[in-house]
Amino acid sequence: MSSLTSSLQIATVAGAIAWPLAAGLGIVMWSKARAAAHARKVAAMEAKLRGMFQDIETKPIPAQLAMVVEALEEGEALTPTRAPAMDQVAPARG
């Protein structure tokens, strides 16, 4: 009877130790699979963005857009770098 008792005790102790290890391994595997799925999703989005930017780069710029960009650049060149904000300028009293 003592050999049966010791076998049951060994099985009980092994079960008590094994299930938390198995649960921890399951959580680790689940989190790694989730991270891999997220990485695949991000890579697919980046590939789509790269393709969009490459498509935009290959298309010529419309003439009207080029005129708007030039006007903005000229306006930026004419604006002083340290111009006071409109609300900070004291009104002239006269």
mmCIF file as gemmi writes it, N, C-alpha and C atoms, coordinates in Angstrom:
data_model
loop_
_atom_site.group_PDB
_atom_site.id
_atom_site.type_symbol
_atom_site.label_atom_id
_atom_site.label_alt_id
_atom_site.label_comp_id
_atom_site.label_asym_id
_atom_site.label_entity_id
_atom_site.label_seq_id
_atom_site.pdbx_PDB_ins_code
_atom_site.Cartn_x
_atom_site.Cartn_y
_atom_site.Cartn_z
_atom_site.occupancy
_atom_site.B_iso_or_equiv
_atom_site.pdbx_formal_charge
_atom_site.auth_seq_id
_atom_site.auth_asym_id
_atom_site.pdbx_PDB_model_num
ATOM 1 N N . MET Axp A 1 ? 0.799 -1.188 0 1 0 ? 1 A 1
ATOM 2 C CA . MET Axp A 1 ? 0 0 0 1 0 ? 1 A 1
ATOM 3 C C . MET Axp A 1 ? 0.85 1.264 0 1 0 ? 1 A 1
ATOM 4 N N . SER Axp A 2 ? 2.004 1.161 0.57 1 0 ? 2 A 1
ATOM 5 C CA . SER Axp A 2 ? 2.847 2.345 0.63 1 0 ? 2 A 1
ATOM 6 C C . SER Axp A 2 ? 3.333 2.754 -0.752 1 0 ? 2 A 1
ATOM 7 N N . SER Axp A 3 ? 3.546 1.811 -1.669 1 0 ? 3 A 1
ATOM 8 C CA . SER Axp A 3 ? 3.976 2.164 -3.013 1 0 ? 3 A 1
ATOM 9 C C . SER Axp A 3 ? 2.847 2.857 -3.768 1 0 ? 3 A 1
ATOM 10 N N . LEU Axp A 4 ? 1.6 2.472 -3.513 1 0 ? 4 A 1
ATOM 11 C CA . LEU Axp A 4 ? 0.452 3.118 -4.149 1 0 ? 4 A 1
ATOM 12 C C . LEU Axp A 4 ? 0.271 4.526 -3.603 1 0 ? 4 A 1
ATOM 13 N N . THR Axp A 5 ? 0.466 4.686 -2.327 1 0 ? 5 A 1
ATOM 14 C CA . THR Axp A 5 ? 0.339 5.993 -1.713 1 0 ? 5 A 1
ATOM 15 C C . THR Axp A 5 ? 1.417 6.938 -2.232 1 0 ? 5 A 1
ATOM 16 N N . SER Axp A 6 ? 2.629 6.451 -2.329 1 0 ? 6 A 1
ATOM 17 C CA . SER Axp A 6 ? 3.696 7.323 -2.807 1 0 ? 6 A 1
ATOM 18 C C . SER Axp A 6 ? 3.483 7.667 -4.286 1 0 ? 6 A 1
ATOM 19 N N . SER Axp A 7 ? 2.928 6.769 -5.072 1 0 ? 7 A 1
ATOM 20 C CA . SER Axp A 7 ? 2.648 7.065 -6.483 1 0 ? 7 A 1
ATOM 21 C C . SER Axp A 7 ? 1.569 8.14 -6.598 1 0 ? 7 A 1
ATOM 22 N N . LEU Axp A 8 ? 0.552 8.053 -5.756 1 0 ? 8 A 1
ATOM 23 C CA . LEU Axp A 8 ? -0.497 9.077 -5.759 1 0 ? 8 A 1
ATOM 24 C C . LEU Axp A 8 ? 0.039 10.42 -5.308 1 0 ? 8 A 1
ATOM 25 N N . GLN Axp A 9 ? 0.908 10.397 -4.318 1 0 ? 9 A 1
ATOM 26 C CA . GLN Axp A 9 ? 1.491 11.645 -3.849 1 0 ? 9 A 1
ATOM 27 C C . GLN Axp A 9 ? 2.358 12.281 -4.937 1 0 ? 9 A 1
ATOM 28 N N . ILE Axp A 10 ? 3.13 11.47 -5.637 1 0 ? 10 A 1
ATOM 29 C CA . ILE Axp A 10 ? 3.974 11.977 -6.714 1 0 ? 10 A 1
ATOM 30 C C . ILE Axp A 10 ? 3.11 12.558 -7.831 1 0 ? 10 A 1
ATOM 31 N N . ALA Axp A 11 ? 2.037 11.856 -8.171 1 0 ? 11 A 1
ATOM 32 C CA . ALA Axp A 11 ? 1.148 12.343 -9.225 1 0 ? 11 A 1
ATOM 33 C C . ALA Axp A 11 ? 0.469 13.637 -8.8 1 0 ? 11 A 1
ATOM 34 N N . THR Axp A 12 ? 0.081 13.751 -7.536 1 0 ? 12 A 1
ATOM 35 C CA . THR Axp A 12 ? -0.564 14.962 -7.041 1 0 ? 12 A 1
ATOM 36 C C . THR Axp A 12 ? 0.411 16.141 -7.069 1 0 ? 12 A 1
ATOM 37 N N . VAL Axp A 13 ? 1.626 15.918 -6.614 1 0 ? 13 A 1
ATOM 38 C CA . VAL Axp A 13 ? 2.625 16.982 -6.613 1 0 ? 13 A 1
ATOM 39 C C . VAL Axp A 13 ? 2.984 17.381 -8.047 1 0 ? 13 A 1
ATOM 40 N N . ALA Axp A 14 ? 3.123 16.382 -8.921 1 0 ? 14 A 1
ATOM 41 C CA . ALA Axp A 14 ? 3.444 16.68 -10.324 1 0 ? 14 A 1
ATOM 42 C C . ALA Axp A 14 ? 2.307 17.483 -10.966 1 0 ? 14 A 1
ATOM 43 N N . GLY Axp A 15 ? 1.067 17.129 -10.662 1 0 ? 15 A 1
ATOM 44 C CA . GLY Axp A 15 ? -0.076 17.878 -11.196 1 0 ? 15 A 1
ATOM 45 C C . GLY Axp A 15 ? -0.122 19.29 -10.653 1 0 ? 15 A 1
ATOM 46 N N . ALA Axp A 16 ? 0.187 19.436 -9.375 1 0 ? 16 A 1
ATOM 47 C CA . ALA Axp A 16 ? 0.173 20.761 -8.763 1 0 ? 16 A 1
ATOM 48 C C . ALA Axp A 16 ? 1.252 21.66 -9.344 1 0 ? 16 A 1
ATOM 49 N N . ILE Axp A 17 ? 2.352 21.076 -9.768 1 0 ? 17 A 1
ATOM 50 C CA . ILE Axp A 17 ? 3.436 21.857 -10.356 1 0 ? 17 A 1
ATOM 51 C C . ILE Axp A 17 ? 3.226 22.06 -11.848 1 0 ? 17 A 1
ATOM 52 N N . ALA Axp A 18 ? 2.699 21.068 -12.529 1 0 ? 18 A 1
ATOM 53 C CA . ALA Axp A 18 ? 2.616 21.1 -13.99 1 0 ? 18 A 1
ATOM 54 C C . ALA Axp A 18 ? 1.552 22.063 -14.511 1 0 ? 18 A 1
ATOM 55 N N . TRP Axp A 19 ? 0.385 22.158 -13.856 1 0 ? 19 A 1
ATOM 56 C CA . TRP Axp A 19 ? -0.673 22.992 -14.444 1 0 ? 19 A 1
ATOM 57 C C . TRP Axp A 19 ? -0.344 24.475 -14.449 1 0 ? 19 A 1
ATOM 58 N N . PRO Axp A 20 ? 0.317 25.027 -13.421 1 0 ? 20 A 1
ATOM 59 C CA . PRO Axp A 20 ? 0.687 26.451 -13.545 1 0 ? 20 A 1
ATOM 60 C C . PRO Axp A 20 ? 1.737 26.685 -14.644 1 0 ? 20 A 1
ATOM 61 N N . LEU Axp A 21 ? 2.646 25.727 -14.802 1 0 ? 21 A 1
ATOM 62 C CA . LEU Axp A 21 ? 3.64 25.86 -15.86 1 0 ? 21 A 1
ATOM 63 C C . LEU Axp A 21 ? 2.97 25.798 -17.234 1 0 ? 21 A 1
ATOM 64 N N . ALA Axp A 22 ? 2.029 24.884 -17.376 1 0 ? 22 A 1
ATOM 65 C CA . ALA Axp A 22 ? 1.312 24.77 -18.652 1 0 ? 22 A 1
ATOM 66 C C . ALA Axp A 22 ? 0.48 26.026 -18.914 1 0 ? 22 A 1
ATOM 67 N N . ALA Axp A 23 ? -0.156 26.561 -17.878 1 0 ? 23 A 1
ATOM 68 C CA . ALA Axp A 23 ? -0.943 27.79 -18.045 1 0 ? 23 A 1
ATOM 69 C C . ALA Axp A 23 ? -0.037 28.96 -18.429 1 0 ? 23 A 1
ATOM 70 N N . GLY Axp A 24 ? 1.11 29.07 -17.789 1 0 ? 24 A 1
ATOM 71 C CA . GLY Axp A 24 ? 2.062 30.133 -18.119 1 0 ? 24 A 1
ATOM 72 C C . GLY Axp A 24 ? 2.572 29.995 -19.542 1 0 ? 24 A 1
ATOM 73 N N . LEU Axp A 25 ? 2.866 28.776 -19.965 1 0 ? 25 A 1
ATOM 74 C CA . LEU Axp A 25 ? 3.312 28.545 -21.331 1 0 ? 25 A 1
ATOM 75 C C . LEU Axp A 25 ? 2.214 28.916 -22.323 1 0 ? 25 A 1
ATOM 76 N N . GLY Axp A 26 ? 0.984 28.598 -21.984 1 0 ? 26 A 1
ATOM 77 C CA . GLY Axp A 26 ? -0.139 28.961 -22.857 1 0 ? 26 A 1
ATOM 78 C C . GLY Axp A 26 ? -0.277 30.468 -22.999 1 0 ? 26 A 1
ATOM 79 N N . ILE Axp A 27 ? -0.12 31.192 -21.909 1 0 ? 27 A 1
ATOM 80 C CA . ILE Axp A 27 ? -0.211 32.661 -21.956 1 0 ? 27 A 1
ATOM 81 C C . ILE Axp A 27 ? 0.932 33.242 -22.78 1 0 ? 27 A 1
ATOM 82 N N . VAL Axp A 28 ? 2.125 32.709 -22.624 1 0 ? 28 A 1
ATOM 83 C CA . VAL Axp A 28 ? 3.27 33.194 -23.393 1 0 ? 28 A 1
ATOM 84 C C . VAL Axp A 28 ? 3.05 32.94 -24.877 1 0 ? 28 A 1
ATOM 85 N N . MET Axp A 29 ? 2.589 31.74 -25.226 1 0 ? 29 A 1
ATOM 86 C CA . MET Axp A 29 ? 2.357 31.418 -26.639 1 0 ? 29 A 1
ATOM 87 C C . MET Axp A 29 ? 1.251 32.3 -27.221 1 0 ? 29 A 1
ATOM 88 N N . TRP Axp A 30 ? 0.201 32.543 -26.446 1 0 ? 30 A 1
ATOM 89 C CA . TRP Axp A 30 ? -0.9 33.398 -26.907 1 0 ? 30 A 1
ATOM 90 C C . TRP Axp A 30 ? -0.408 34.826 -27.148 1 0 ? 30 A 1
ATOM 91 N N . SER Axp A 31 ? 0.397 35.354 -26.218 1 0 ? 31 A 1
ATOM 92 C CA . SER Axp A 31 ? 0.871 36.73 -26.379 1 0 ? 31 A 1
ATOM 93 C C . SER Axp A 31 ? 1.838 36.843 -27.553 1 0 ? 31 A 1
ATOM 94 N N . LYS Axp A 32 ? 2.665 35.82 -27.792 1 0 ? 32 A 1
ATOM 95 C CA . LYS Axp A 32 ? 3.57 35.854 -28.946 1 0 ? 32 A 1
ATOM 96 C C . LYS Axp A 32 ? 2.778 35.79 -30.253 1 0 ? 32 A 1
ATOM 97 N N . ALA Axp A 33 ? 1.736 34.978 -30.3 1 0 ? 33 A 1
ATOM 98 C CA . ALA Axp A 33 ? 0.911 34.895 -31.509 1 0 ? 33 A 1
ATOM 99 C C . ALA Axp A 33 ? 0.198 36.221 -31.754 1 0 ? 33 A 1
ATOM 100 N N . ARG Axp A 34 ? -0.265 36.844 -30.691 1 0 ? 34 A 1
ATOM 101 C CA . ARG Axp A 34 ? -0.936 38.138 -30.812 1 0 ? 34 A 1
ATOM 102 C C . ARG Axp A 34 ? 0.034 39.216 -31.299 1 0 ? 34 A 1
ATOM 103 N N . ALA Axp A 35 ? 1.248 39.219 -30.77 1 0 ? 35 A 1
ATOM 104 C CA . ALA Axp A 35 ? 2.256 40.192 -31.201 1 0 ? 35 A 1
ATOM 105 C C . ALA Axp A 35 ? 2.635 39.967 -32.668 1 0 ? 35 A 1
ATOM 106 N N . ALA Axp A 36 ? 2.728 38.714 -33.077 1 0 ? 36 A 1
ATOM 107 C CA . ALA Axp A 36 ? 3.065 38.423 -34.471 1 0 ? 36 A 1
ATOM 108 C C . ALA Axp A 36 ? 1.948 38.885 -35.405 1 0 ? 36 A 1
ATOM 109 N N . ALA Axp A 37 ? 0.693 38.677 -34.999 1 0 ? 37 A 1
ATOM 110 C CA . ALA Axp A 37 ? -0.428 39.135 -35.817 1 0 ? 37 A 1
ATOM 111 C C . ALA Axp A 37 ? -0.426 40.661 -35.924 1 0 ? 37 A 1
ATOM 112 N N . HIS Axp A 38 ? -0.117 41.325 -34.832 1 0 ? 38 A 1
ATOM 113 C CA . HIS Axp A 38 ? -0.05 42.793 -34.846 1 0 ? 38 A 1
ATOM 114 C C . HIS Axp A 38 ? 1.084 43.265 -35.765 1 0 ? 38 A 1
ATOM 115 N N . ALA Axp A 39 ? 2.223 42.597 -35.699 1 0 ? 39 A 1
ATOM 116 C CA . ALA Axp A 39 ? 3.357 42.972 -36.546 1 0 ? 39 A 1
ATOM 117 C C . ALA Axp A 39 ? 2.999 42.782 -38.023 1 0 ? 39 A 1
ATOM 118 N N . ARG Axp A 40 ? 2.279 41.702 -38.353 1 0 ? 40 A 1
ATOM 119 C CA . ARG Axp A 40 ? 1.856 41.493 -39.744 1 0 ? 40 A 1
ATOM 120 C C . ARG Axp A 40 ? 0.898 42.585 -40.186 1 0 ? 40 A 1
ATOM 121 N N . LYS Axp A 41 ? 0.002 42.976 -39.298 1 0 ? 41 A 1
ATOM 122 C CA . LYS Axp A 41 ? -0.967 44.025 -39.62 1 0 ? 41 A 1
ATOM 123 C C . LYS Axp A 41 ? -0.253 45.361 -39.861 1 0 ? 41 A 1
ATOM 124 N N . VAL Axp A 42 ? 0.704 45.702 -39.024 1 0 ? 42 A 1
ATOM 125 C CA . VAL Axp A 42 ? 1.458 46.954 -39.172 1 0 ? 42 A 1
ATOM 126 C C . VAL Axp A 42 ? 2.281 46.923 -40.458 1 0 ? 42 A 1
ATOM 127 N N . ALA Axp A 43 ? 2.887 45.777 -40.765 1 0 ? 43 A 1
ATOM 128 C CA . ALA Axp A 43 ? 3.681 45.665 -41.989 1 0 ? 43 A 1
ATOM 129 C C . ALA Axp A 43 ? 2.793 45.842 -43.222 1 0 ? 43 A 1
ATOM 130 N N . ALA Axp A 44 ? 1.588 45.291 -43.186 1 0 ? 44 A 1
ATOM 131 C CA . ALA Axp A 44 ? 0.675 45.455 -44.318 1 0 ? 44 A 1
ATOM 132 C C . ALA Axp A 44 ? 0.266 46.914 -44.485 1 0 ? 44 A 1
ATOM 133 N N . MET Axp A 45 ? 0.005 47.62 -43.379 1 0 ? 45 A 1
ATOM 134 C CA . MET Axp A 45 ? -0.354 49.036 -43.461 1 0 ? 45 A 1
ATOM 135 C C . MET Axp A 45 ? 0.814 49.859 -43.992 1 0 ? 45 A 1
ATOM 136 N N . GLU Axp A 46 ? 2.03 49.566 -43.546 1 0 ? 46 A 1
ATOM 137 C CA . GLU Axp A 46 ? 3.197 50.297 -44.024 1 0 ? 46 A 1
ATOM 138 C C . GLU Axp A 46 ? 3.419 50.06 -45.514 1 0 ? 46 A 1
ATOM 139 N N . ALA Axp A 47 ? 3.181 48.83 -45.974 1 0 ? 47 A 1
ATOM 140 C CA . ALA Axp A 47 ? 3.336 48.531 -47.397 1 0 ? 47 A 1
ATOM 141 C C . ALA Axp A 47 ? 2.309 49.312 -48.221 1 0 ? 47 A 1
ATOM 142 N N . LYS Axp A 48 ? 1.089 49.403 -47.721 1 0 ? 48 A 1
ATOM 143 C CA . LYS Axp A 48 ? 0.062 50.179 -48.425 1 0 ? 48 A 1
ATOM 144 C C . LYS Axp A 48 ? 0.448 51.656 -48.486 1 0 ? 48 A 1
ATOM 145 N N . LEU Axp A 49 ? 0.936 52.196 -47.369 1 0 ? 49 A 1
ATOM 146 C CA . LEU Axp A 49 ? 1.358 53.599 -47.348 1 0 ? 49 A 1
ATOM 147 C C . LEU Axp A 49 ? 2.519 53.841 -48.307 1 0 ? 49 A 1
ATOM 148 N N . ARG Axp A 50 ? 3.484 52.917 -48.301 1 0 ? 50 A 1
ATOM 149 C CA . ARG Axp A 50 ? 4.618 53.062 -49.209 1 0 ? 50 A 1
ATOM 150 C C . ARG Axp A 50 ? 4.148 53.071 -50.658 1 0 ? 50 A 1
ATOM 151 N N . GLY Axp A 51 ? 3.211 52.196 -50.973 1 0 ? 51 A 1
ATOM 152 C CA . GLY Axp A 51 ? 2.663 52.159 -52.325 1 0 ? 51 A 1
ATOM 153 C C . GLY Axp A 51 ? 1.931 53.439 -52.678 1 0 ? 51 A 1
ATOM 154 N N . MET Axp A 52 ? 1.177 53.983 -51.722 1 0 ? 52 A 1
ATOM 155 C CA . MET Axp A 52 ? 0.47 55.242 -51.974 1 0 ? 52 A 1
ATOM 156 C C . MET Axp A 52 ? 1.457 56.368 -52.243 1 0 ? 52 A 1
ATOM 157 N N . PHE Axp A 53 ? 2.509 56.465 -51.437 1 0 ? 53 A 1
ATOM 158 C CA . PHE Axp A 53 ? 3.489 57.53 -51.63 1 0 ? 53 A 1
ATOM 159 C C . PHE Axp A 53 ? 4.231 57.365 -52.953 1 0 ? 53 A 1
ATOM 160 N N . GLN Axp A 54 ? 4.525 56.137 -53.334 1 0 ? 54 A 1
ATOM 161 C CA . GLN Axp A 54 ? 5.193 55.921 -54.614 1 0 ? 54 A 1
ATOM 162 C C . GLN Axp A 54 ? 4.285 56.315 -55.77 1 0 ? 54 A 1
ATOM 163 N N . ASP Axp A 55 ? 2.985 56.027 -55.647 1 0 ? 55 A 1
ATOM 164 C CA . ASP Axp A 55 ? 2.04 56.442 -56.687 1 0 ? 55 A 1
ATOM 165 C C . ASP Axp A 55 ? 1.974 57.962 -56.791 1 0 ? 55 A 1
ATOM 166 N N . ILE Axp A 56 ? 1.959 58.626 -55.645 1 0 ? 56 A 1
ATOM 167 C CA . ILE Axp A 56 ? 1.895 60.095 -55.642 1 0 ? 56 A 1
ATOM 168 C C . ILE Axp A 56 ? 3.17 60.691 -56.231 1 0 ? 56 A 1
ATOM 169 N N . GLU Axp A 57 ? 4.324 60.097 -55.911 1 0 ? 57 A 1
ATOM 170 C CA . GLU Axp A 57 ? 5.59 60.612 -56.43 1 0 ? 57 A 1
ATOM 171 C C . GLU Axp A 57 ? 5.682 60.485 -57.95 1 0 ? 57 A 1
ATOM 172 N N . THR Axp A 58 ? 5.093 59.443 -58.514 1 0 ? 58 A 1
ATOM 173 C CA . THR Axp A 58 ? 5.211 59.232 -59.961 1 0 ? 58 A 1
ATOM 174 C C . THR Axp A 58 ? 4.278 60.135 -60.761 1 0 ? 58 A 1
ATOM 175 N N . LYS Axp A 59 ? 3.209 60.628 -60.145 1 0 ? 59 A 1
ATOM 176 C CA . LYS Axp A 59 ? 2.271 61.485 -60.864 1 0 ? 59 A 1
ATOM 177 C C . LYS Axp A 59 ? 2.827 62.905 -60.959 1 0 ? 59 A 1
ATOM 178 N N . PRO Axp A 60 ? 2.636 63.567 -62.102 1 0 ? 60 A 1
ATOM 179 C CA . PRO Axp A 60 ? 3.106 64.957 -62.21 1 0 ? 60 A 1
ATOM 180 C C . PRO Axp A 60 ? 2.227 65.888 -61.374 1 0 ? 60 A 1
ATOM 181 N N . ILE Axp A 61 ? 2.822 66.987 -60.945 1 0 ? 61 A 1
ATOM 182 C CA . ILE Axp A 61 ? 2.104 67.968 -60.133 1 0 ? 61 A 1
ATOM 183 C C . ILE Axp A 61 ? 1.263 68.835 -61.064 1 0 ? 61 A 1
ATOM 184 N N . PRO Axp A 62 ? -0.03 68.996 -60.773 1 0 ? 62 A 1
ATOM 185 C CA . PRO Axp A 62 ? -0.866 69.871 -61.609 1 0 ? 62 A 1
ATOM 186 C C . PRO Axp A 62 ? -0.349 71.313 -61.551 1 0 ? 62 A 1
ATOM 187 N N . ALA Axp A 63 ? -0.569 72.055 -62.632 1 0 ? 63 A 1
ATOM 188 C CA . ALA Axp A 63 ? -0.057 73.431 -62.737 1 0 ? 63 A 1
ATOM 189 C C . ALA Axp A 63 ? -0.647 74.325 -61.649 1 0 ? 63 A 1
ATOM 190 N N . GLN Axp A 64 ? -1.931 74.158 -61.357 1 0 ? 64 A 1
ATOM 191 C CA . GLN Axp A 64 ? -2.559 75.007 -60.335 1 0 ? 64 A 1
ATOM 192 C C . GLN Axp A 64 ? -1.958 74.741 -58.964 1 0 ? 64 A 1
ATOM 193 N N . LEU Axp A 65 ? -1.677 73.478 -58.664 1 0 ? 65 A 1
ATOM 194 C CA . LEU Axp A 65 ? -1.065 73.16 -57.378 1 0 ? 65 A 1
ATOM 195 C C . LEU Axp A 65 ? 0.342 73.743 -57.303 1 0 ? 65 A 1
ATOM 196 N N . ALA Axp A 66 ? 1.07 73.701 -58.389 1 0 ? 66 A 1
ATOM 197 C CA . ALA Axp A 66 ? 2.414 74.289 -58.406 1 0 ? 66 A 1
ATOM 198 C C . ALA Axp A 66 ? 2.343 75.787 -58.146 1 0 ? 66 A 1
ATOM 199 N N . MET Axp A 67 ? 1.331 76.46 -58.704 1 0 ? 67 A 1
ATOM 200 C CA . MET Axp A 67 ? 1.171 77.896 -58.468 1 0 ? 67 A 1
ATOM 201 C C . MET Axp A 67 ? 0.86 78.172 -56.999 1 0 ? 67 A 1
ATOM 202 N N . VAL Axp A 68 ? 0.026 77.349 -56.383 1 0 ? 68 A 1
ATOM 203 C CA . VAL Axp A 68 ? -0.315 77.535 -54.969 1 0 ? 68 A 1
ATOM 204 C C . VAL Axp A 68 ? 0.921 77.34 -54.102 1 0 ? 68 A 1
ATOM 205 N N . VAL Axp A 69 ? 1.716 76.315 -54.399 1 0 ? 69 A 1
ATOM 206 C CA . VAL Axp A 69 ? 2.924 76.056 -53.62 1 0 ? 69 A 1
ATOM 207 C C . VAL Axp A 69 ? 3.901 77.227 -53.761 1 0 ? 69 A 1
ATOM 208 N N . GLU Axp A 70 ? 4.059 77.744 -54.962 1 0 ? 70 A 1
ATOM 209 C CA . GLU Axp A 70 ? 4.953 78.883 -55.164 1 0 ? 70 A 1
ATOM 210 C C . GLU Axp A 70 ? 4.464 80.109 -54.397 1 0 ? 70 A 1
ATOM 211 N N . ALA Axp A 71 ? 3.156 80.352 -54.409 1 0 ? 71 A 1
ATOM 212 C CA . ALA Axp A 71 ? 2.606 81.499 -53.681 1 0 ? 71 A 1
ATOM 213 C C . ALA Axp A 71 ? 2.83 81.346 -52.186 1 0 ? 71 A 1
ATOM 214 N N . LEU Axp A 72 ? 2.649 80.143 -51.674 1 0 ? 72 A 1
ATOM 215 C CA . LEU Axp A 72 ? 2.894 79.916 -50.246 1 0 ? 72 A 1
ATOM 216 C C . LEU Axp A 72 ? 4.357 80.125 -49.892 1 0 ? 72 A 1
ATOM 217 N N . GLU Axp A 73 ? 5.245 79.661 -50.755 1 0 ? 73 A 1
ATOM 218 C CA . GLU Axp A 73 ? 6.676 79.845 -50.498 1 0 ? 73 A 1
ATOM 219 C C . GLU Axp A 73 ? 7.059 81.322 -50.542 1 0 ? 73 A 1
ATOM 220 N N . GLU Axp A 74 ? 6.488 82.066 -51.495 1 0 ? 74 A 1
ATOM 221 C CA . GLU Axp A 74 ? 6.776 83.496 -51.562 1 0 ? 74 A 1
ATOM 222 C C . GLU Axp A 74 ? 6.237 84.226 -50.339 1 0 ? 74 A 1
ATOM 223 N N . GLY Axp A 75 ? 5.035 83.861 -49.902 1 0 ? 75 A 1
ATOM 224 C CA . GLY Axp A 75 ? 4.459 84.473 -48.707 1 0 ? 75 A 1
ATOM 225 C C . GLY Axp A 75 ? 5.28 84.169 -47.474 1 0 ? 75 A 1
ATOM 226 N N . GLU Axp A 76 ? 5.796 82.973 -47.39 1 0 ? 76 A 1
ATOM 227 C CA . GLU Axp A 76 ? 6.645 82.605 -46.259 1 0 ? 76 A 1
ATOM 228 C C . GLU Axp A 76 ? 7.947 83.386 -46.294 1 0 ? 76 A 1
ATOM 229 N N . ALA Axp A 77 ? 8.485 83.626 -47.479 1 0 ? 77 A 1
ATOM 230 C CA . ALA Axp A 77 ? 9.735 84.382 -47.605 1 0 ? 77 A 1
ATOM 231 C C . ALA Axp A 77 ? 9.52 85.847 -47.245 1 0 ? 77 A 1
ATOM 232 N N . LEU Axp A 78 ? 8.342 86.388 -47.501 1 0 ? 78 A 1
ATOM 233 C CA . LEU Axp A 78 ? 8.065 87.789 -47.204 1 0 ? 78 A 1
ATOM 234 C C . LEU Axp A 78 ? 7.716 88.028 -45.738 1 0 ? 78 A 1
ATOM 235 N N . THR Axp A 79 ? 7.259 87.006 -45.034 1 0 ? 79 A 1
ATOM 236 C CA . THR Axp A 79 ? 6.865 87.151 -43.638 1 0 ? 79 A 1
ATOM 237 C C . THR Axp A 79 ? 8.106 87.237 -42.767 1 0 ? 79 A 1
ATOM 238 N N . PRO Axp A 80 ? 8.182 88.262 -41.907 1 0 ? 80 A 1
ATOM 239 C CA . PRO Axp A 80 ? 9.331 88.342 -40.99 1 0 ? 80 A 1
ATOM 240 C C . PRO Axp A 80 ? 9.318 87.145 -40.044 1 0 ? 80 A 1
ATOM 241 N N . THR Axp A 81 ? 10.499 86.722 -39.648 1 0 ? 81 A 1
ATOM 242 C CA . THR Axp A 81 ? 10.584 85.537 -38.794 1 0 ? 81 A 1
ATOM 243 C C . THR Axp A 81 ? 10.095 85.807 -37.38 1 0 ? 81 A 1
ATOM 244 N N . ARG Axp A 82 ? 10.222 87.05 -36.899 1 0 ? 82 A 1
ATOM 245 C CA . ARG Axp A 82 ? 9.801 87.367 -35.533 1 0 ? 82 A 1
ATOM 246 C C . ARG Axp A 82 ? 8.684 88.402 -35.539 1 0 ? 82 A 1
ATOM 247 N N . ALA Axp A 83 ? 7.686 88.179 -36.361 1 0 ? 83 A 1
ATOM 248 C CA . ALA Axp A 83 ? 6.562 89.116 -36.408 1 0 ? 83 A 1
ATOM 249 C C . ALA Axp A 83 ? 5.711 88.927 -35.155 1 0 ? 83 A 1
ATOM 250 N N . PRO Axp A 84 ? 5.294 90.034 -34.507 1 0 ? 84 A 1
ATOM 251 C CA . PRO Axp A 84 ? 4.448 89.894 -33.313 1 0 ? 84 A 1
ATOM 252 C C . PRO Axp A 84 ? 3.069 89.371 -33.712 1 0 ? 84 A 1
ATOM 253 N N . ALA Axp A 85 ? 2.466 88.654 -32.807 1 0 ? 85 A 1
ATOM 254 C CA . ALA Axp A 85 ? 1.148 88.117 -33.051 1 0 ? 85 A 1
ATOM 255 C C . ALA Axp A 85 ? 0.142 89.282 -33.105 1 0 ? 85 A 1
ATOM 256 N N . MET Axp A 86 ? -0.947 89.085 -33.83 1 0 ? 86 A 1
ATOM 257 C CA . MET Axp A 86 ? -1.924 90.142 -34.026 1 0 ? 86 A 1
ATOM 258 C C . MET Axp A 86 ? -2.569 90.599 -32.712 1 0 ? 86 A 1
ATOM 259 N N . ASP Axp A 87 ? -2.78 89.692 -31.79 1 0 ? 87 A 1
ATOM 260 C CA . ASP Axp A 87 ? -3.413 90.073 -30.533 1 0 ? 87 A 1
ATOM 261 C C . ASP Axp A 87 ? -2.449 90.769 -29.567 1 0 ? 87 A 1
ATOM 262 N N . GLN Axp A 88 ? -1.148 90.691 -29.846 1 0 ? 88 A 1
ATOM 263 C CA . GLN Axp A 88 ? -0.157 91.308 -28.962 1 0 ? 88 A 1
ATOM 264 C C . GLN Axp A 88 ? 0.2 92.725 -29.414 1 0 ? 88 A 1
ATOM 265 N N . VAL Axp A 89 ? -0.188 93.107 -30.593 1 0 ? 89 A 1
ATOM 266 C CA . VAL Axp A 89 ? 0.123 94.426 -31.1 1 0 ? 89 A 1
ATOM 267 C C . VAL Axp A 89 ? -0.825 95.415 -30.448 1 0 ? 89 A 1
ATOM 268 N N . ALA Axp A 90 ? -0.253 96.451 -29.829 1 0 ? 90 A 1
ATOM 269 C CA . ALA Axp A 90 ? -1.083 97.462 -29.154 1 0 ? 90 A 1
ATOM 270 C C . ALA Axp A 90 ? -1.743 98.342 -30.22 1 0 ? 90 A 1
ATOM 271 N N . PRO Axp A 91 ? -3.028 98.631 -30.057 1 0 ? 91 A 1
ATOM 272 C CA . PRO Axp A 91 ? -3.695 99.499 -31.042 1 0 ? 91 A 1
ATOM 273 C C . PRO Axp A 91 ? -3.165 100.939 -30.93 1 0 ? 91 A 1
ATOM 274 N N . ALA Axp A 92 ? -3.088 101.6 -32.048 1 0 ? 92 A 1
ATOM 275 C CA . ALA Axp A 92 ? -2.597 102.977 -32.073 1 0 ? 92 A 1
ATOM 276 C C . ALA Axp A 92 ? -3.68 103.886 -31.518 1 0 ? 92 A 1
ATOM 277 N N . ARG Axp A 93 ? -3.288 104.747 -30.579 1 0 ? 93 A 1
ATOM 278 C CA . ARG Axp A 93 ? -4.249 105.694 -29.993 1 0 ? 93 A 1
ATOM 279 C C . ARG Axp A 93 ? -4.011 107.045 -30.611 1 0 ? 93 A 1
ATOM 280 N N . GLY Axp A 94 ? -5.059 107.675 -30.984 1 0 ? 94 A 1
ATOM 281 C CA . GLY Axp A 94 ? -4.83 108.942 -31.624 1 0 ? 94 A 1
ATOM 282 C C . GLY Axp A 94 ? -5.851 109.982 -31.371 1 0 ? 94 A 1
